[in-house]
Amino acid sequence: MTHPTPLAQTGLWLLLSGLTLLAAWLAEGGRPPHLALIALGLAWLKGVLLVERYMGLRASPRWLRALVQGWLALVSAALLLSFI
C-alpha cells in the first residue's frame, strides 16, 4: 500500500474539516429542514473519503469495499428515513 504525501494528507484533512464545519452549520437549528438533508449527504461523503483514504480501503478486495460501502449506505439511508 502506498502512503499519500504529507501535502495530500493535509489537503484531505482540510477538506474533511471544511465538510464538517459546513455540515454543522447547515444542520444547526433554525434552518430549513432540507438543509439538514444536505448535511447528511456531506456526512456520507466524509464517510466515503475516510474509509477510502484513511482506512486504506482503496487497495482492499472488492468484497470488503462493497461490505463497508454498503454499511455506510445503509446507515445513511436509515438516517434519511428518520427525516420522513
N, CA, C and O atoms as a GROMACS GRO file, in nm:
protein
  336
    1MET      N    1   0.085  -0.118   0.000
    1MET     CA    2   0.000   0.000   0.000
    1MET      C    3   0.089   0.124   0.000
    1MET      O    4   0.183   0.134   0.079
    2THR      N    5   0.060   0.216  -0.088
    2THR     CA    6   0.136   0.340  -0.092
    2THR      C    7   0.071   0.443   0.000
    2THR      O    8  -0.051   0.448   0.014
    3HIS      N    9   0.154   0.522   0.060
    3HIS     CA   10   0.105   0.624   0.150
    3HIS      C   11   0.102   0.758   0.078
    3HIS      O   12   0.193   0.789   0.001
    4PRO      N   13  -0.002   0.839   0.103
    4PRO     CA   14  -0.009   0.969   0.037
    4PRO      C   15   0.099   1.063   0.091
    4PRO      O   16   0.148   1.046   0.203
    5THR      N   17   0.132   1.159   0.011
    5THR     CA   18   0.231   1.258   0.053
    5THR      C   19   0.174   1.342   0.166
    5THR      O   20   0.053   1.350   0.181
    6PRO      N   21   0.260   1.404   0.246
    6PRO     CA   22   0.209   1.491   0.352
    6PRO      C   23   0.120   1.603   0.299
    6PRO      O   24   0.024   1.642   0.365
    7LEU      N   25   0.150   1.654   0.181
    7LEU     CA   26   0.067   1.760   0.123
    7LEU      C   27  -0.072   1.707   0.089
    7LEU      O   28  -0.172   1.775   0.112
    8ALA      N   29  -0.079   1.586   0.035
    8ALA     CA   30  -0.209   1.525   0.004
    8ALA      C   31  -0.288   1.496   0.131
    8ALA      O   32  -0.409   1.516   0.135
    9GLN      N   33  -0.219   1.451   0.235
    9GLN     CA   34  -0.287   1.425   0.361
    9GLN      C   35  -0.340   1.554   0.422
    9GLN      O   36  -0.451   1.557   0.475
   10THR      N   37  -0.260   1.659   0.415
   10THR     CA   38  -0.304   1.788   0.468
   10THR      C   39  -0.424   1.839   0.390
   10THR      O   40  -0.519   1.892   0.448
   11GLY      N   41  -0.421   1.824   0.258
   11GLY     CA   42  -0.535   1.867   0.176
   11GLY      C   43  -0.661   1.790   0.209
   11GLY      O   44  -0.769   1.848   0.217
   12LEU      N   45  -0.648   1.658   0.227
   12LEU     CA   46  -0.764   1.577   0.263
   12LEU      C   47  -0.816   1.615   0.401
   12LEU      O   48  -0.937   1.622   0.422
   13TRP      N   49  -0.726   1.639   0.493
   13TRP     CA   50  -0.767   1.680   0.628
   13TRP      C   51  -0.841   1.814   0.622
   13TRP      O   52  -0.943   1.830   0.689
   14LEU      N   53  -0.792   1.908   0.544
   14LEU     CA   54  -0.859   2.036   0.530
   14LEU      C   55  -0.997   2.020   0.467
   14LEU      O   56  -1.093   2.084   0.509
   15LEU      N   57  -1.008   1.934   0.366
   15LEU     CA   58  -1.136   1.908   0.302
   15LEU      C   59  -1.235   1.848   0.402
   15LEU      O   60  -1.350   1.892   0.411
   16LEU      N   61  -1.191   1.747   0.477
   16LEU     CA   62  -1.278   1.684   0.576
   16LEU      C   63  -1.319   1.782   0.685
   16LEU      O   64  -1.434   1.782   0.730
   17SER      N   65  -1.226   1.866   0.728
   17SER     CA   66  -1.258   1.966   0.830
   17SER      C   67  -1.359   2.068   0.776
   17SER      O   68  -1.453   2.106   0.846
   18GLY      N   69  -1.339   2.110   0.653
   18GLY     CA   70  -1.433   2.204   0.591
   18GLY      C   71  -1.571   2.144   0.576
   18GLY      O   72  -1.671   2.211   0.600
   19LEU      N   73  -1.578   2.016   0.535
   19LEU     CA   74  -1.707   1.948   0.523
   19LEU      C   75  -1.776   1.936   0.659
   19LEU      O   76  -1.898   1.949   0.669
   20THR      N   77  -1.697   1.911   0.763
   20THR     CA   78  -1.753   1.902   0.897
   20THR      C   79  -1.813   2.036   0.939
   20THR      O   80  -1.925   2.041   0.990
   21LEU      N   81  -1.739   2.143   0.919
   21LEU     CA   82  -1.790   2.276   0.957
   21LEU      C   83  -1.913   2.313   0.875
   21LEU      O   84  -2.009   2.368   0.930
   22LEU      N   85  -1.912   2.284   0.745
   22LEU     CA   86  -2.027   2.314   0.661
   22LEU      C   87  -2.149   2.234   0.704
   22LEU      O   88  -2.259   2.288   0.712
   23ALA      N   89  -2.131   2.106   0.731
   23ALA     CA   90  -2.242   2.021   0.774
   23ALA      C   91  -2.297   2.068   0.908
   23ALA      O   92  -2.419   2.069   0.927
   24ALA      N   93  -2.210   2.106   1.001
   24ALA     CA   94  -2.256   2.156   1.130
   24ALA      C   95  -2.335   2.285   1.113
   24ALA      O   96  -2.437   2.305   1.179
   25TRP      N   97  -2.289   2.372   1.027
   25TRP     CA   98  -2.359   2.498   1.003
   25TRP      C   99  -2.496   2.474   0.939
   25TRP      O  100  -2.594   2.537   0.976
   26LEU      N  101  -2.502   2.381   0.842
   26LEU     CA  102  -2.628   2.351   0.775
   26LEU      C  103  -2.728   2.284   0.868
   26LEU      O  104  -2.848   2.310   0.860
   27ALA      N  105  -2.680   2.198   0.957
   27ALA     CA  106  -2.768   2.123   1.045
   27ALA      C  107  -2.810   2.203   1.169
   27ALA      O  108  -2.896   2.159   1.245
   28GLU      N  109  -2.750   2.317   1.187
   28GLU     CA  110  -2.780   2.399   1.304
   28GLU      C  111  -2.927   2.438   1.304
   28GLU      O  112  -2.987   2.459   1.199
   29GLY      N  113  -2.985   2.447   1.422
   29GLY     CA  114  -3.127   2.480   1.436
   29GLY      C  115  -3.164   2.612   1.371
   29GLY      O  116  -3.081   2.702   1.357
   30GLY      N  117  -3.290   2.623   1.331
   30GLY     CA  118  -3.340   2.744   1.271
   30GLY      C  119  -3.328   2.750   1.120
   30GLY      O  120  -3.370   2.848   1.059
   31ARG      N  121  -3.272   2.650   1.059
   31ARG     CA  122  -3.258   2.646   0.913
   31ARG      C  123  -3.367   2.554   0.855
   31ARG      O  124  -3.420   2.470   0.927
   32PRO      N  125  -3.399   2.570   0.728
   32PRO     CA  126  -3.499   2.482   0.667
   32PRO      C  127  -3.455   2.335   0.675
   32PRO      O  128  -3.336   2.305   0.667
   33PRO      N  129  -3.552   2.244   0.692
   33PRO     CA  130  -3.519   2.102   0.709
   33PRO      C  131  -3.441   2.041   0.592
   33PRO      O  132  -3.362   1.949   0.613
   34HIS      N  133  -3.462   2.089   0.471
   34HIS     CA  134  -3.392   2.027   0.358
   34HIS      C  135  -3.241   2.051   0.367
   34HIS      O  136  -3.163   1.976   0.307
   35LEU      N  137  -3.199   2.153   0.440
   35LEU     CA  138  -3.055   2.175   0.457
   35LEU      C  139  -2.993   2.068   0.547
   35LEU      O  140  -2.875   2.035   0.533
   36ALA      N  141  -3.072   2.013   0.638
   36ALA     CA  142  -3.023   1.903   0.721
   36ALA      C  143  -2.998   1.780   0.634
   36ALA      O  144  -2.906   1.702   0.661
   37LEU      N  145  -3.078   1.762   0.531
   37LEU     CA  146  -3.056   1.650   0.439
   37LEU      C  147  -2.927   1.669   0.361
   37LEU      O  148  -2.856   1.572   0.333
   38ILE      N  149  -2.896   1.791   0.325
   38ILE     CA  150  -2.769   1.820   0.259
   38ILE      C  151  -2.654   1.790   0.355
   38ILE      O  152  -2.551   1.735   0.314
   39ALA      N  153  -2.671   1.826   0.482
   39ALA     CA  154  -2.569   1.795   0.582
   39ALA      C  155  -2.548   1.644   0.594
   39ALA      O  156  -2.436   1.598   0.612
   40LEU      N  157  -2.657   1.568   0.584
   40LEU     CA  158  -2.646   1.422   0.588
   40LEU      C  159  -2.569   1.372   0.467
   40LEU      O  160  -2.488   1.280   0.478
   41GLY      N  161  -2.593   1.430   0.353
   41GLY     CA  162  -2.518   1.393   0.232
   41GLY      C  163  -2.370   1.424   0.247
   41GLY      O  164  -2.285   1.346   0.201
   42LEU      N  165  -2.339   1.536   0.310
   42LEU     CA  166  -2.199   1.570   0.335
   42LEU      C  167  -2.135   1.470   0.431
   42LEU      O  168  -2.018   1.434   0.416
   43ALA      N  169  -2.211   1.426   0.530
   43ALA     CA  170  -2.160   1.326   0.624
   43ALA      C  171  -2.132   1.194   0.551
   43ALA      O  172  -2.033   1.127   0.580
   44TRP      N  173  -2.219   1.157   0.457
   44TRP     CA  174  -2.195   1.036   0.379
   44TRP      C  175  -2.067   1.050   0.297
   44TRP      O  176  -1.986   0.958   0.291
   45LEU      N  177  -2.050   1.166   0.234
   45LEU     CA  178  -1.929   1.191   0.155
   45LEU      C  179  -1.804   1.182   0.243
   45LEU      O  180  -1.703   1.124   0.202
   46LYS      N  181  -1.811   1.238   0.362
   46LYS     CA  182  -1.698   1.228   0.454
   46LYS      C  183  -1.668   1.082   0.488
   46LYS      O  184  -1.552   1.042   0.494
   47GLY      N  185  -1.773   1.004   0.511
   47GLY     CA  186  -1.753   0.863   0.541
   47GLY      C  187  -1.684   0.789   0.428
   47GLY      O  188  -1.594   0.708   0.451
   48VAL      N  189  -1.725   0.818   0.306
   48VAL     CA  190  -1.662   0.755   0.189
   48VAL      C  191  -1.515   0.794   0.183
   48VAL      O  192  -1.429   0.709   0.162
   49LEU      N  193  -1.486   0.923   0.199
   49LEU     CA  194  -1.346   0.969   0.194
   49LEU      C  195  -1.263   0.904   0.305
   49LEU      O  196  -1.149   0.864   0.282
   50LEU      N  197  -1.320   0.895   0.424
   50LEU     CA  198  -1.246   0.837   0.536
   50LEU      C  199  -1.211   0.690   0.512
   50LEU      O  200  -1.096   0.649   0.529
   51VAL      N  201  -1.311   0.612   0.471
   51VAL     CA  202  -1.282   0.469   0.455
   51VAL      C  203  -1.195   0.442   0.333
   51VAL      O  204  -1.116   0.348   0.334
   52GLU      N  205  -1.208   0.522   0.229
   52GLU     CA  206  -1.127   0.501   0.110
   52GLU      C  207  -0.983   0.546   0.130
   52GLU      O  208  -0.890   0.477   0.088
   53ARG      N  209  -0.964   0.658   0.193
   53ARG     CA  210  -0.829   0.716   0.204
   53ARG      C  211  -0.758   0.678   0.333
   53ARG      O  212  -0.648   0.622   0.328
   54TYR      N  213  -0.819   0.706   0.448
   54TYR     CA  214  -0.750   0.684   0.575
   54TYR      C  215  -0.749   0.539   0.619
   54TYR      O  216  -0.654   0.495   0.683
   55MET      N  217  -0.854   0.465   0.586
   55MET     CA  218  -0.858   0.325   0.627
   55MET      C  219  -0.799   0.233   0.521
   55MET      O  220  -0.794   0.111   0.540
   56GLY      N  221  -0.756   0.289   0.409
   56GLY     CA  222  -0.689   0.211   0.307
   56GLY      C  223  -0.779   0.115   0.231
   56GLY      O  224  -0.732   0.013   0.181
   57LEU      N  225  -0.906   0.146   0.221
   57LEU     CA  226  -0.999   0.056   0.155
   57LEU      C  227  -0.981   0.054   0.004
   57LEU      O  228  -1.029  -0.038  -0.063
   58ARG      N  229  -0.914   0.153  -0.051
   58ARG     CA  230  -0.895   0.158  -0.196
   58ARG      C  231  -0.815   0.038  -0.247
   58ARG      O  232  -0.833  -0.006  -0.360
   59ALA      N  233  -0.727  -0.014  -0.163
   59ALA     CA  234  -0.643  -0.126  -0.204
   59ALA      C  235  -0.695  -0.260  -0.152
   59ALA      O  236  -0.627  -0.362  -0.161
   60SER      N  237  -0.815  -0.259  -0.098
   60SER     CA  238  -0.873  -0.381  -0.040
   60SER      C  239  -0.947  -0.463  -0.146
   60SER      O  240  -0.976  -0.413  -0.254
   61PRO      N  241  -0.976  -0.588  -0.113
   61PRO     CA  242  -1.056  -0.669  -0.205
   61PRO      C  243  -1.195  -0.608  -0.226
   61PRO      O  244  -1.248  -0.536  -0.141
   62ARG      N  245  -1.252  -0.637  -0.342
   62ARG     CA  246  -1.383  -0.578  -0.376
   62ARG      C  247  -1.491  -0.613  -0.276
   62ARG      O  248  -1.576  -0.530  -0.244
   63TRP      N  249  -1.490  -0.736  -0.225
   63TRP     CA  250  -1.595  -0.777  -0.132
   63TRP      C  251  -1.590  -0.694  -0.004
   63TRP      O  252  -1.694  -0.662   0.053
   64LEU      N  253  -1.470  -0.659   0.041
   64LEU     CA  254  -1.456  -0.579   0.162
   64LEU      C  255  -1.502  -0.435   0.137
   64LEU      O  256  -1.570  -0.375   0.219
   65ARG      N  257  -1.462  -0.381   0.023
   65ARG     CA  258  -1.507  -0.246  -0.014
   65ARG      C  259  -1.659  -0.242  -0.024
   65ARG      O  260  -1.722  -0.149   0.027
   66ALA      N  261  -1.718  -0.343  -0.089
   66ALA     CA  262  -1.863  -0.348  -0.105
   66ALA      C  263  -1.933  -0.359   0.031
   66ALA      O  264  -2.036  -0.296   0.053
   67LEU      N  265  -1.876  -0.438   0.121
   67LEU     CA  266  -1.934  -0.454   0.254
   67LEU      C  267  -1.934  -0.322   0.331
   67LEU      O  268  -2.035  -0.281   0.387
   68VAL      N  269  -1.820  -0.255   0.333
   68VAL     CA  270  -1.808  -0.129   0.408
   68VAL      C  271  -1.892  -0.020   0.342
   68VAL      O  272  -1.962   0.054   0.412
   69GLN      N  273  -1.886  -0.008   0.209
   69GLN     CA  274  -1.966   0.093   0.140
   69GLN      C  275  -2.116   0.065   0.154
   69GLN      O  276  -2.195   0.158   0.167
   70GLY      N  277  -2.153  -0.061   0.153
   70GLY     CA  278  -2.293  -0.098   0.174
   70GLY      C  279  -2.340  -0.061   0.314
   70GLY      O  280  -2.451  -0.011   0.331
   71TRP      N  281  -2.256  -0.086   0.413
   71TRP     CA  282  -2.290  -0.049   0.550
   71TRP      C  283  -2.308   0.102   0.561
   71TRP      O  284  -2.403   0.150   0.624
   72LEU      N  285  -2.219   0.177   0.500
   72LEU     CA  286  -2.228   0.323   0.503
   72LEU      C  287  -2.355   0.371   0.434
   72LEU      O  288  -2.422   0.461   0.484
   73ALA      N  289  -2.390   0.312   0.322
   73ALA     CA  290  -2.513   0.348   0.251
   73ALA      C  291  -2.636   0.312   0.334
   73ALA      O  292  -2.732   0.388   0.337
   74LEU      N  293  -2.633   0.196   0.400
   74LEU     CA  294  -2.746   0.154   0.483
   74LEU      C  295  -2.768   0.249   0.600
   74LEU      O  296  -2.881   0.288   0.628
   75VAL      N  297  -2.662   0.285   0.667
   75VAL     CA  298  -2.674   0.378   0.780
   75VAL      C  299  -2.723   0.515   0.732
   75VAL      O  300  -2.808   0.577   0.796
   76SER      N  301  -2.670   0.561   0.620
   76SER     CA  302  -2.713   0.689   0.566
   76SER      C  303  -2.860   0.685   0.526
   76SER      O  304  -2.932   0.781   0.550
   77ALA      N  305  -2.904   0.576   0.466
   77ALA     CA  306  -3.045   0.561   0.428
   77ALA      C  307  -3.136   0.558   0.550
   77ALA      O  308  -3.245   0.616   0.549
   78ALA      N  309  -3.092   0.489   0.656
   78ALA     CA  310  -3.171   0.484   0.779
   78ALA      C  311  -3.184   0.623   0.840
   78ALA      O  312  -3.292   0.661   0.888
   79LEU      N  313  -3.077   0.700   0.838
   79LEU     CA  314  -3.085   0.836   0.890
   79LEU      C  315  -3.174   0.923   0.801
   79LEU      O  316  -3.249   1.007   0.851
   80LEU      N  317  -3.166   0.903   0.672
   80LEU     CA  318  -3.251   0.978   0.579
   80LEU      C  319  -3.398   0.947   0.605
   80LEU      O  320  -3.481   1.038   0.604
   81LEU      N  321  -3.430   0.820   0.628
   81LEU     CA  322  -3.568   0.783   0.656
   81LEU      C  323  -3.619   0.841   0.787
   81LEU      O  324  -3.739   0.860   0.804
   82SER      N  325  -3.529   0.870   0.879
   82SER     CA  326  -3.573   0.929   1.006
   82SER      C  327  -3.622   1.072   0.988
   82SER      O  328  -3.687   1.126   1.077
   83PHE      N  329  -3.590   1.135   0.875
   83PHE     CA  330  -3.639   1.270   0.848
   83PHE      C  331  -3.779   1.271   0.791
   83PHE      O  332  -3.845   1.375   0.787
   84ILE      N  333  -3.827   1.155   0.747
   84ILE     CA  334  -3.959   1.147   0.682
   84ILE      C  335  -4.067   1.124   0.786
   84ILE      O  336  -4.184   1.115   0.751
   0.00000   0.00000   0.00000
